[in-house]
Amino acid sequence: MSPKCKVITLLATVLLFLFTLTSTAFADELLSIKAGYQFLSLKGSIAGNGNDSGQKIDVRRDLDLDDSTDFTGEVALNMGKSRLSFNYLPISFSGTGTLKVAKKFNENTFAANDRVKSELDIALYDIGYTYFPVNLDDLPTRLQLGLELAVKVVDAEVMLRNLGSTGNGLVFEEKASALAPIPTIGLRARAALADFIGLVGRVGYMEYDRNYFLDAEAQVEFSPLPMMGIYAGYRYFDLKIDESDLLVETEFSGPFGGLLVRF
């Protein structure tokens, strides 16, 4: 079975399990949809694992990758003490830099003073289930605190294109990709200060099969209308993928915001 087929099977299993957990009907079911935009800055390194050297290339110093600006989306179903969510976060960094020293990636060596055009693309799929043992809705401020289980599916691809010492013409190009599902466990909290404003915070982490994923975010939701509103916040990722063809060790963080609707 191919890696992508294994991931699809895993996602289907997780979805079935989570829907089973939330199959009981609750009085305050609520579907929310968010569509927004995020700005992420990057630091860290990459390496092609197709060679024995495993030489790391710094994404800022060596490749001069720019910040990522991409659309994001979330669908969440809140059912009493349970919350089921799906997030899609496309992340794309690109840039052109001049190498200070020679670097090897897979089977090719990029010489010192070579101009290198590079891209790091990550498609992040996040399926999560939260159970709120603390769900206080009889106070002036509604407070929820819960345990969150999630699966992050990271589809990463790196492209390095050598433009030569003068930056004119294609000399050679190297690509590497990896697909890694990483489970995480963490906490989610929400405080509704009023009917129209709420504060949300979450954090999750796990090391699994030479990979790890740490993600955290805080956001404010403002809904002047009962079914519509806006949100804004800040998120942080610390990601390591160590697969047969690619090593990615990166941190990226930045603000995000957008529109939300509730049904």
N, C-alpha and C positions, 0 to 999 in steps of 0.2 A: 504494500500500500504506500502511495506517495505521501510526502510530508503534508501537502495541502489536504489530501483526503483524510489523513489522520486528524488534522485540525478541525475539519468540517464535522467529522464524527464526534470529536470531543465537544465541540460547541453544541451540537444537537443533543448530546447526552446531558450537558450542563443545563441547557434550556429546559429539557424535559424534567430534570430533577428540581429546578427552581420553580417551574410552574406547578409541580406537584406540591411543593412546600406552600405555595400561595393559592391553592385551589379553594380553600375555605372562603366563603363570602364574608366581607366585612361591611360595616355601615358607611364608612367614609372612603370608598374607593375614589381614586383620583388619578387621571392620566395627565402627564405633563410632557410637553415637547419643547426642547430648546434648540435654537439655531444661532450660532455665534461665530466669533472671529477670535483667534488667539495670536499673540506675538511672543515667540520663544527665542531666547539666546542660547548659545551652545558652547560647551567646553568639553574636552576629553580627547580620546584617541581612537583610531581604528587600525586594524591589521588584517592582512590576508593570511588565512591559515593554510593556504595551499602550498606554502613553502616552509622549510624547517626553521627559518630565522624568526618568524613571527614578529618582525620589526614593526613597532608602533609608529604611526604617523599622527602628529598633533593636528586636530581639526582647525585650530585657530592659527597657531604659529606657522605651520607648514602649508595648510591649504587655504587659509583665510576665508572660511565659510561664513556667509552672511546669516542674518537672523531669518527665522521662519515665520511667515504670515500665512495662515490657512484657515478655512472655514471648519467648524466643528458641529457636531450634532449629538443630541441625547434624547432618548425616549425612556420614561420612567413610569412605572405603575405602583402607586402607593395604596396599600390595602391594610388599614388598621395598623398593626405592629410590624408589617412586612413591606419591603420595598424591592422591586425588581427593576433593573435598569440595563440599558444598552447604550454605550458611547462609541462614537467613531471619531478618531482624531488623526487626520493626515498631517504629517510633519515633514517638511522638505527644506533642506539646507543646500546652498550652492555657492560657489565662488571660484576665483582664480588666484592662485598664489605662486610665489617663487620659492623653490626649495633652497634652504640654507646649506643643507648637506644631502648626500645621496640617500634615497629611501627605496627599499624593495617592497613591492606589493605583488603577491602571488609569484609569477614566474619572471616578472620584468623589474628592472631597476630604473628608478627615476633619478637622473643625475643632478648634482648640485647646480644651481642656477637655472634649472629647467622650469618653465612655466607649466603649471598643472591646473587644468580645469576639473573641478570635482563636484560631485553631488552625493548627498546622503538623504535617502528617502525612507521614511518610516510610516507605515500604515498601522495604527494602533486600534485594535478592537477590544472593547472592555465590557464584559458581561458580569454584573454584580448582583448579589442578593444580600439585603440587610434585614436583620431582625432587631427590633427595638424593645428590649426588656423595660427600659425607662421610656414611658410614653404618657407624659402628664399633659392632659388637655383641659383640666378643670381649674387652671390657674390663669391669672392675667397674662402671663407669658407661657405659651405652650413650649414644652421642652421634650426633645427626643434624643436618646442616646442609645446607639446600637452597635452590634458586631456585624462587620461586613466581610463577606467572602466573595472573591472575584477571580476571574480568569482573564489575564491580559494576553492577547495574541499579537505578537510583534512580527510584522513582515518588513524586514529591512533590506535595503539594496544600496551598495556603494559603487560609484563609477569614478575612475580616475583617468583623465585623458591628458597625455603628455603632448604639449605644444612645442617642445624644443626650447633651446636657450633663447631664441629670438621671439618666441610666441607666434611664429608663422607656420601654419601647416600642421597636420596631424602626424605624429610620429608613431604612437601606439596607444591603445586603450585597454584598461583592465576593469573587469566588473566582478563583484562577488555579492551573494545574497544569502539570507538566512531567514527561516521561519520558526519562531519559538513561542509556544504557549507557556505562560508563567502564572501559576496560581498565586494569589496574595490573600492575606488576612489582615484586618485592621478595624478601625473605628469610624463611625459617622455620627455627627451630632447636628441638630438643627434647633434653633431657638426662634420662635415666631414672636417678635416684639409687639406686633399688632397684626390686624387682618391683612395689611398691605405691605408689610416689610418683615423679612426673615434673614437670619444669619445661618450659613451652612459651613461646616468644616469636616474634613475627612483626611485619613492617612491610612496607607496600606503598604505591606512589605512581605517579601518572601524570597528565599534563595532556593533554587530548584535546578538540578542537573547542570551545574556550572554556570547557570544564569541567575541574575537577581533583578528585582524590580522594586523600587521605592517610589511611591507617588503620594503627594499631599497637595491639598488645595483649600482655599477659603474663599467664600463668595457672599455677596449680598444680593437678595432678591427683592425687587420693588414692584408691587402690583397695584397701581392706582385704580385699575379696573379689575373686577372679580376674576375674569378669565384671561387677562393679558397683562404683561409686564415686561420688565427688563432685568438683567442680572449682570454682575461684574465681579471679577475676583482675580486671584493670583494662584498659579499652580507651579509645582516643582516635580521634576522626574530625575531619578538616578537609575540608570539602566546599564546592565551588562549582558551581552549576548556572546556566548562562546560556543560556536558551532563549527562544523568541519571546514566550511569555506570562509568564515568571517568571524572576526573579533571586533565587537563594538563596546567601548567603555565610555559612556558619555553622561553628562548632566545637562539638562535644559530646563529653563524656567522663564516665566513671564506672565503678563496680564492677559485676561480674556474677558469677553463680554458679548451680550447679544439680546435676543428677544425670547420670550417664553409665552406659551399658551397652556391653559389648563382646561380640562373637561370634567 
